[in-house]
Amino acid sequence: MSDPHKGYSDLMEDMKDFSSSAEADFLEGVTRASGITEEVPMAQSVGLRVKAIREMKGLSYSDLAQRTGFSETLVQEIESGEALPPLGDLVKLARALDMKMGYLLVQGEAKPYAVVRKQDRKAISRYGSQKTVRYGYAYESLAPEKRDRNMEPFIVALEPRTEEEAPSTHDGEEFIYVLEGMIEVQIGEKRERLEPEDSIYYDSTQPHLVRCAGDRPARILAVLYTQGKK
């Protein structure tokens, strides 16, 4: 089960990738095999995609549980759509399946470019397996249909929290632009308080932590860059 004390930092985890052409061909097969359409709710879409990739790679529930550290019950809940895992757990699933995390969230057919209209964005709250525990943020993917992408852009809504969180590190770079509210970004031993229209760009190999500052929610544009393999 996911650590309830983790927050936004789970979002900015790096993920394994393989060649773009092989990835595109594989994902096309996954979409056909899983029956995913734009009308399928996100939790069910993620579950169907995880199930299809697991089966196409010949992995059992036990195999995936061992690779991720999840219980077999949680793996089954995710695949059935009963649980939409937090983003940190999606990263673990992506790594275990040798996929980019973004492809677990893709909606519709992969395209050379992606346009997301304001009214079409789908907010996804981070819930535990019982769908009763909120884990500090909700996010909206801004490039769910762009294929072969090296950037993962999100609108993230951060909730005020009192729990302590640990900094994280991973490969890649992060850019954050504050839209509403205030946030605190910890980079190593430094702490920066950011307000609307402030931004920060840093190497995510440094220990870092992003959280809501104060007692009011905040919204940010967050972009993760990770260079794909050649």
Order of alpha helices (4+ residues) and beta strands (2+ residues): alpha-alpha-alpha-alpha-alpha-alpha-beta-beta-beta-beta-beta-beta-beta-beta-beta
